[in-house]
Amino acid sequence: YAPIGSFDASWIAYDAGLGPRLREVESLSTDYYGFDASSPPFDDVRVRQAFAAAVDWRRIATLAIDDPEGVATSMVPPGIPGRSERDVVPLYEPDRARSLLAEAGFPGGAGFPEVTILSGGSPYDQAVILELKRELGVTVRSETMDFGAYFARLDREPPQMWFLSWVADYPGRNDFLGVLLGTGSVNNYGRWSSPAFDAEIEAAGAATDPAAAAAAYDRAEDIVQRDAPVIPVTYGTGWALARDGLLGAGQNGLGSLRMAGLAWAD
């Protein structure tokens, strides 16, 4: 049993010998864009909302991936216990986006500073850049860094806009909400802070009733959709090759092979 990358899976699927051995594996990961909410221009919620509403995120995701279930509907990916099936990705509303940017002091994009999207390698940057230029009249450029130095840059000097893939440390909604967006969290690279969001995350963590916890997480997701500190785009898919007759092989969604239960077919 050998985990493989999605690039190799794309051609192995058509290989006569290896194709039948290819397995799709649940991967608890989310690909998302984030904003530096601590500095201009994205410290203004109206600017973040304008960028969020100017891009057709679902269309970009649908065109970029093969699996429609991989199009993000929230920060929390499928497979996480208690995940909501609601779609809380910002809506594509270009007229509203232009109005919001004008309210923020940049009508038609006039006077808006040049923005850089930084990533360790994203397939969506150019589509996002083109839509922002078309709908808002703003200039955005992309920059790619070596992945090894990327996290150090996010920690030290977050760019205005950035792209990241997050894989669950544990299978819970908080790992994609409180861990990534809570005030002061080390993984809150955009330095966004919302007392209302923090209160809902605290309420979810303190709840003893699963329904109450789910409702608090739902309210937290509504705040993320409204204030747009981050925008989820797609969910990750894992792949592996398994020898013929190998039973019980599979990963747990966190990338770890489940050793218990492995056996050869008779």
Buried (B, 14 or more C-beta within 10 A) or exposed (E): BEBBEEEBBEEBBEEEEBEEBBBEBBBBBBBBBBBBBEEEBBBBBBBBBBBBBBBBBBEBBBEBBEEEEBBBBBBBBBBBEBBBEEEBBBBBBBEBBBBBBBBBEBBEBEEBEEBEBBBBEBBBBEBBBEBBBEBBBBEBEBEBBEEEEBBEBBEEEBBBBBBBBBBBEEBBBBBBBBBBBBBEBEBBBBBBBBEEBBBBBBBBEEBEEEEEBBBBBBBBBBBBBBBBBBBBBBBBBBBBBBEEEBEEBBBBBBBEBEEEEEEEEE
